[in-house]
Amino acid sequence: MIVVITREAEADLEQIGDFIALDNPLRAITFVQELVERCLALKDMARAFPLVPRYEHTGVRRRPFGEYLIFYRVGAEAVEVLHILNGTTHYEPLLFPDV
C-alpha cells in the first residue's frame, strides 16, 4: 500500500512549519519531518486508528501526533492523507462540507 499526501495536506504541513518557525526554525523542520514520517507509517497500520466519530460512514480516520491530527482515508491500494490540523481546529467544515 502507498501513502498519498494530498495538496491540502501539503499546504497544512507548510502552514504548521511556518507557524513553528516563528519561534524555532530548526524545530519547525524536524517537526514537519516527524509529521510526514507518521503519515508514511500509515501504509503499515492504516486501520489501526479510529474512524472520525459521527462521520464513520465517510471512511475518514484520524491519527493523533502531539497537538495535531492526521486525517486520512484508506483505499484499496493507497492511504490518502486529507488534512493535518491542530486538534483545536473546527475540522468538520473542512473534511465534511456536504454532510
C-alpha positions as protocol buffer text, in pm:
chain_id: "A"
residue {
  index: 1
  type: MET
  ca { x: 0 y: 0 z: 0 }
}
residue {
  index: 2
  type: ILE
  ca { x: 123 y: 350 z: -77 }
}
residue {
  index: 3
  type: VAL
  ca { x: 59 y: 678 z: 103 }
}
residue {
  index: 4
  type: VAL
  ca { x: -57 y: 980 z: -95 }
}
residue {
  index: 5
  type: ILE
  ca { x: -32 y: 1319 z: 71 }
}
residue {
  index: 6
  type: THR
  ca { x: -288 y: 1550 z: -90 }
}
residue {
  index: 7
  type: ARG
  ca { x: -220 y: 1911 z: -185 }
}
residue {
  index: 8
  type: GLU
  ca { x: -439 y: 2019 z: 105 }
}
residue {
  index: 9
  type: ALA
  ca { x: -229 y: 1817 z: 350 }
}
residue {
  index: 10
  type: GLU
  ca { x: 91 y: 1954 z: 196 }
}
residue {
  index: 11
  type: ALA
  ca { x: -44 y: 2307 z: 247 }
}
residue {
  index: 12
  type: ASP
  ca { x: -127 y: 2216 z: 607 }
}
residue {
  index: 13
  type: LEU
  ca { x: 232 y: 2098 z: 661 }
}
residue {
  index: 14
  type: GLU
  ca { x: 365 y: 2422 z: 519 }
}
residue {
  index: 15
  type: GLN
  ca { x: 142 y: 2628 z: 749 }
}
residue {
  index: 16
  type: ILE
  ca { x: 242 y: 2421 z: 1051 }
}
residue {
  index: 17
  type: GLY
  ca { x: 609 y: 2465 z: 966 }
}
residue {
  index: 18
  type: ASP
  ca { x: 568 y: 2839 z: 913 }
}
residue {
  index: 19
  type: PHE
  ca { x: 391 y: 2878 z: 1248 }
}
residue {
  index: 20
  type: ILE
  ca { x: 654 y: 2683 z: 1444 }
}
residue {
  index: 21
  type: ALA
  ca { x: 936 y: 2863 z: 1259 }
}
residue {
  index: 22
  type: LEU
  ca { x: 824 y: 3193 z: 1409 }
}
residue {
  index: 23
  type: ASP
  ca { x: 971 y: 3074 z: 1740 }
}
residue {
  index: 24
  type: ASN
  ca { x: 1207 y: 2795 z: 1641 }
}
residue {
  index: 25
  type: PRO
  ca { x: 1306 y: 2748 z: 1274 }
}
residue {
  index: 26
  type: LEU
  ca { x: 1509 y: 2432 z: 1337 }
}
residue {
  index: 27
  type: ARG
  ca { x: 1228 y: 2267 z: 1530 }
}
residue {
  index: 28
  type: ALA
  ca { x: 986 y: 2357 z: 1251 }
}
residue {
  index: 29
  type: ILE
  ca { x: 1190 y: 2147 z: 1009 }
}
residue {
  index: 30
  type: THR
  ca { x: 1220 y: 1845 z: 1240 }
}
residue {
  index: 31
  type: PHE
  ca { x: 856 y: 1860 z: 1350 }
}
residue {
  index: 32
  type: VAL
  ca { x: 726 y: 1865 z: 993 }
}
residue {
  index: 33
  type: GLN
  ca { x: 958 y: 1572 z: 916 }
}
residue {
  index: 34
  type: GLU
  ca { x: 811 y: 1384 z: 1211 }
}
residue {
  index: 35
  type: LEU
  ca { x: 458 y: 1453 z: 1087 }
}
residue {
  index: 36
  type: VAL
  ca { x: 548 y: 1326 z: 740 }
}
residue {
  index: 37
  type: GLU
  ca { x: 704 y: 1013 z: 892 }
}
residue {
  index: 38
  type: ARG
  ca { x: 379 y: 948 z: 1084 }
}
residue {
  index: 39
  type: CYS
  ca { x: 185 y: 987 z: 760 }
}
residue {
  index: 40
  type: LEU
  ca { x: 412 y: 748 z: 570 }
}
residue {
  index: 41
  type: ALA
  ca { x: 393 y: 492 z: 851 }
}
residue {
  index: 42
  type: LEU
  ca { x: 20 y: 461 z: 786 }
}
residue {
  index: 43
  type: LYS
  ca { x: 99 y: 225 z: 497 }
}
residue {
  index: 44
  type: ASP
  ca { x: 174 y: -46 z: 753 }
}
residue {
  index: 45
  type: MET
  ca { x: -104 y: 27 z: 1001 }
}
residue {
  index: 46
  type: ALA
  ca { x: -375 y: 217 z: 817 }
}
residue {
  index: 47
  type: ARG
  ca { x: -665 y: 63 z: 1006 }
}
residue {
  index: 48
  type: ALA
  ca { x: -502 y: 99 z: 1349 }
}
residue {
  index: 49
  type: PHE
  ca { x: -656 y: 440 z: 1412 }
}
residue {
  index: 50
  type: PRO
  ca { x: -1026 y: 513 z: 1465 }
}
residue {
  index: 51
  type: LEU
  ca { x: -1280 y: 649 z: 1225 }
}
residue {
  index: 52
  type: VAL
  ca { x: -1389 y: 1005 z: 1299 }
}
residue {
  index: 53
  type: PRO
  ca { x: -1687 y: 985 z: 1537 }
}
residue {
  index: 54
  type: ARG
  ca { x: -2023 y: 1077 z: 1381 }
}
residue {
  index: 55
  type: TYR
  ca { x: -1867 y: 1052 z: 1033 }
}
residue {
  index: 56
  type: GLU
  ca { x: -1781 y: 683 z: 1027 }
}
residue {
  index: 57
  type: HIS
  ca { x: -1974 y: 640 z: 702 }
}
residue {
  index: 58
  type: THR
  ca { x: -1719 y: 862 z: 520 }
}
residue {
  index: 59
  type: GLY
  ca { x: -1429 y: 629 z: 599 }
}
residue {
  index: 60
  type: VAL
  ca { x: -1215 y: 915 z: 731 }
}
residue {
  index: 61
  type: ARG
  ca { x: -980 y: 818 z: 1014 }
}
residue {
  index: 62
  type: ARG
  ca { x: -756 y: 1026 z: 1237 }
}
residue {
  index: 63
  type: ARG
  ca { x: -416 y: 967 z: 1383 }
}
residue {
  index: 64
  type: PRO
  ca { x: -301 y: 1195 z: 1665 }
}
residue {
  index: 65
  type: PHE
  ca { x: 52 y: 1329 z: 1688 }
}
residue {
  index: 66
  type: GLY
  ca { x: 121 y: 1582 z: 1959 }
}
residue {
  index: 67
  type: GLU
  ca { x: -134 y: 1861 z: 1925 }
}
residue {
  index: 68
  type: TYR
  ca { x: -212 y: 1762 z: 1566 }
}
residue {
  index: 69
  type: LEU
  ca { x: -448 y: 1520 z: 1395 }
}
residue {
  index: 70
  type: ILE
  ca { x: -368 y: 1346 z: 1068 }
}
residue {
  index: 71
  type: PHE
  ca { x: -692 y: 1283 z: 879 }
}
residue {
  index: 72
  type: TYR
  ca { x: -683 y: 1012 z: 615 }
}
residue {
  index: 73
  type: ARG
  ca { x: -887 y: 760 z: 419 }
}
residue {
  index: 74
  type: VAL
  ca { x: -790 y: 403 z: 340 }
}
residue {
  index: 75
  type: GLY
  ca { x: -848 y: 289 z: -17 }
}
residue {
  index: 76
  type: ALA
  ca { x: -791 y: -43 z: -191 }
}
residue {
  index: 77
  type: GLU
  ca { x: -433 y: 39 z: -287 }
}
residue {
  index: 78
  type: ALA
  ca { x: -348 y: 366 z: -112 }
}
residue {
  index: 79
  type: VAL
  ca { x: -383 y: 566 z: 206 }
}
residue {
  index: 80
  type: GLU
  ca { x: -484 y: 922 z: 120 }
}
residue {
  index: 81
  type: VAL
  ca { x: -380 y: 1185 z: 375 }
}
residue {
  index: 82
  type: LEU
  ca { x: -651 y: 1452 z: 352 }
}
residue {
  index: 83
  type: HIS
  ca { x: -550 y: 1713 z: 610 }
}
residue {
  index: 84
  type: ILE
  ca { x: -315 y: 1764 z: 903 }
}
residue {
  index: 85
  type: LEU
  ca { x: -472 y: 2002 z: 1152 }
}
residue {
  index: 86
  type: ASN
  ca { x: -425 y: 2131 z: 1502 }
}
residue {
  index: 87
  type: GLY
  ca { x: -654 y: 1939 z: 1735 }
}
residue {
  index: 88
  type: THR
  ca { x: -831 y: 2261 z: 1833 }
}
residue {
  index: 89
  type: THR
  ca { x: -934 y: 2334 z: 1474 }
}
residue {
  index: 90
  type: HIS
  ca { x: -1303 y: 2300 z: 1392 }
}
residue {
  index: 91
  type: TYR
  ca { x: -1234 y: 2040 z: 1124 }
}
residue {
  index: 92
  type: GLU
  ca { x: -1584 y: 1931 z: 1027 }
}
residue {
  index: 93
  type: PRO
  ca { x: -1645 y: 2205 z: 766 }
}
residue {
  index: 94
  type: LEU
  ca { x: -1310 y: 2128 z: 603 }
}
residue {
  index: 95
  type: LEU
  ca { x: -1347 y: 1750 z: 596 }
}
residue {
  index: 96
  type: PHE
  ca { x: -1723 y: 1704 z: 566 }
}
residue {
  index: 97
  type: PRO
  ca { x: -1867 y: 2010 z: 389 }
}
residue {
  index: 98
  type: ASP
  ca { x: -2154 y: 1817 z: 231 }
}
residue {
  index: 99
  type: VAL
  ca { x: -2251 y: 1607 z: 532 }
}
